[in-house]
């Protein structure tokens, strides 16, 4: 009957010592509580009477990454209809290439559903065809048995305003010489503070 001892090292060719936990079975479950890379090897020995030599394979590494976290690169956005708005995501942690899903809701804490259009890339082109405010978030998930959780970003809003329209308050004006006339515009739509030029 062989005697097993699992060993670990910080580097492939470093000094190996007994691995933590239950390290004397034919299989071993390395700890994954902290991120980082550790190398593992297995020492197999037999009773002297068998004439069998000890065996120790080359080291094999296990890399533990942090759980994924996804966030927006750009902040909340306010534009006029017809503008191009590209929402960009940033992912840290995880293992391999994530699967993306962009979702939308009418309020920050509302029910999010899959956004229209191409919603499975690392960025998303939000619709600006209709005035109003929509909230967006992006989720990332990982295939296989990596142990990586699905992560969703916080919501970010895109407010779409109507194109600006400027009119005069009141109609045409007829006055006598020397009178004071003040023309006052009325502006609807647009974003931010307008710049006037008479």
C-alpha positions in Angstrom: 0.0 0.0 0.0 1.6 3.3 -1.0 1.9 6.2 1.4 0.9 9.5 0.0 2.1 13.0 1.0 1.0 16.1 -0.9 3.6 18.9 -1.1 3.5 22.5 -2.0 5.9 25.3 -3.0 5.6 28.9 -4.0 7.6 28.2 -7.2 8.0 25.2 -9.5 11.6 24.5 -8.6 11.4 25.8 -5.0 11.5 23.9 -1.8 8.4 21.7 -1.3 6.9 21.1 2.1 3.8 19.3 3.4 0.6 20.9 1.9 -2.0 22.2 4.3 -5.1 20.3 5.2 -5.6 16.6 4.5 -2.5 15.8 2.5 -2.1 12.0 2.9 -4.8 10.7 0.5 -4.6 9.7 -3.2 -6.4 13.0 -4.1 -6.0 16.5 -2.7 -8.1 19.6 -2.6 -5.9 22.7 -2.5 -7.1 25.7 -0.5 -8.7 28.5 -2.6 -9.5 31.0 0.1 -6.8 33.5 -1.1 -5.8 34.6 -4.6 -2.3 33.6 -5.8 -0.4 30.7 -7.4 1.0 27.7 -5.6 2.8 24.6 -7.0 1.9 21.1 -5.8 3.6 17.7 -6.0 2.9 14.3 -4.6 5.3 12.0 -2.8 4.5 8.3 -3.1 6.5 5.8 -1.0 6.2 2.1 -0.5 7.2 -0.3 2.3 10.9 -1.2 1.9 10.0 -4.9 1.6 8.3 -4.3 -1.7 11.4 -3.1 -3.4 9.5 -0.2 -5.0 11.2 3.1 -5.3 9.6 6.4 -4.2 7.9 8.4 -6.9 7.4 12.1 -7.1 6.0 13.8 -10.2 6.9 17.2 -11.5 5.1 20.1 -9.9 1.7 21.3 -11.1 0.5 24.8 -10.3 -2.9 26.0 -9.1 -3.7 29.7 -9.7 -6.5 31.1 -7.6 -7.9 34.4 -8.9 -10.2 36.8 -7.1 -13.9 36.6 -7.8 -14.9 38.7 -10.8 -16.1 42.3 -10.4 -17.5 44.4 -13.2 -17.9 48.1 -13.3 -18.5 50.9 -15.8 -15.6 52.8 -17.3 -17.8 55.8 -18.2 -20.2 57.5 -15.8 -23.9 58.5 -16.2 -24.7 60.0 -19.6 -27.0 62.8 -20.7 -27.4 63.4 -24.4 -29.8 64.6 -27.1 -31.7 62.2 -29.4 -29.7 60.7 -32.1 -26.4 60.9 -30.2 -24.1 57.9 -30.0 -23.7 56.4 -26.5 -21.3 53.5 -26.0 -21.3 52.1 -22.5 -18.0 50.4 -21.6 -17.3 47.8 -18.9 -14.2 46.9 -16.9 -13.8 43.4 -15.4 -11.3 42.3 -12.8 -10.7 38.8 -11.4 -12.4 35.7 -12.8 -10.8 33.0 -14.9 -10.8 33.0 -18.7 -13.1 35.0 -21.0 -16.4 36.0 -19.4 -19.8 35.9 -21.0 -21.4 39.4 -21.0 -25.1 40.3 -20.7 -26.3 44.0 -20.8 -29.6 44.7 -19.2 -31.9 47.6 -18.8 -34.6 48.9 -16.4 -36.7 52.1 -16.1 -35.4 52.7 -12.5 -32.1 52.1 -10.8 -33.5 49.4 -8.5 -36.2 48.1 -10.9 -36.4 44.8 -12.7 -33.6 44.5 -15.3 -34.2 42.6 -18.5 -32.0 41.9 -21.5 -31.2 45.1 -23.4 -32.1 45.2 -27.1 -29.6 44.9 -29.9 -26.1 43.4 -29.4 -26.1 42.8 -25.6 -23.3 40.2 -25.2 -20.1 42.2 -25.8 -17.9 44.1 -23.4 -19.5 47.4 -24.5 -23.0 48.3 -25.5 -24.5 51.0 -27.7 -27.5 52.4 -25.9 -30.5 53.6 -27.8 -31.0 57.3 -28.0 -34.0 57.4 -30.4 -36.6 58.4 -27.8 -36.4 61.0 -25.0 -36.4 59.5 -21.5 -34.1 57.9 -19.0 -33.1 54.2 -19.0 -30.9 52.4 -16.5 -28.3 49.9 -17.6 -26.1 47.3 -16.0 -23.8 44.6 -17.2 -23.3 41.1 -15.8 -20.4 38.7 -16.4 -20.5 34.9 -15.9 -18.0 32.1 -16.5 -18.4 28.6 -18.0 -17.1 25.4 -16.4 -16.2 24.5 -12.9 -14.0 27.5 -12.2 -15.9 28.5 -9.1 -16.3 32.0 -10.4 -19.5 33.7 -9.4 -21.7 35.8 -11.7 -21.0 39.5 -11.1 -23.3 42.4 -12.0 -22.3 46.1 -12.1 -24.2 48.9 -10.4 -26.8 50.6 -12.5 -25.9 53.6 -14.7 -28.4 55.9 -16.3 -28.6 57.3 -19.8 -30.9 60.3 -20.1 -32.0 61.2 -23.6 -33.3 64.7 -24.1 -35.2 66.1 -27.1 -33.2 68.2 -29.6 -33.3 71.8 -28.5 -36.0 74.1 -29.8 -35.8 77.9 -29.3 -38.8 80.3 -29.7 -39.6 83.8 -28.7 -41.8 84.4 -25.7 -44.5 86.7 -27.0 -45.1 87.7 -30.6 -43.7 90.4 -32.8 -43.4 93.8 -31.2 -44.3 97.2 -32.5 -43.2 100.3 -30.5 -42.4 103.9 -30.8 -38.9 105.4 -30.9 -37.1 105.4 -27.6 -39.1 102.5 -26.1 -37.3 99.6 -24.4 -37.7 96.2 -26.1 -36.5 93.0 -24.5 -36.6 89.9 -26.6 -36.8 86.8 -24.5 -36.2 83.3 -25.9 -37.9 80.1 -24.7 -35.8 77.0 -24.9 -36.9 73.4 -24.6 -34.8 70.3 -25.0 -31.0 70.2 -25.1 -28.4 69.3 -22.5 -26.8 71.6 -20.1 -26.4 75.4 -20.3 -26.9 76.8 -23.8 -24.6 79.4 -25.4 -26.5 82.3 -26.9 -25.7 84.2 -30.0 -28.1 87.0 -31.2 
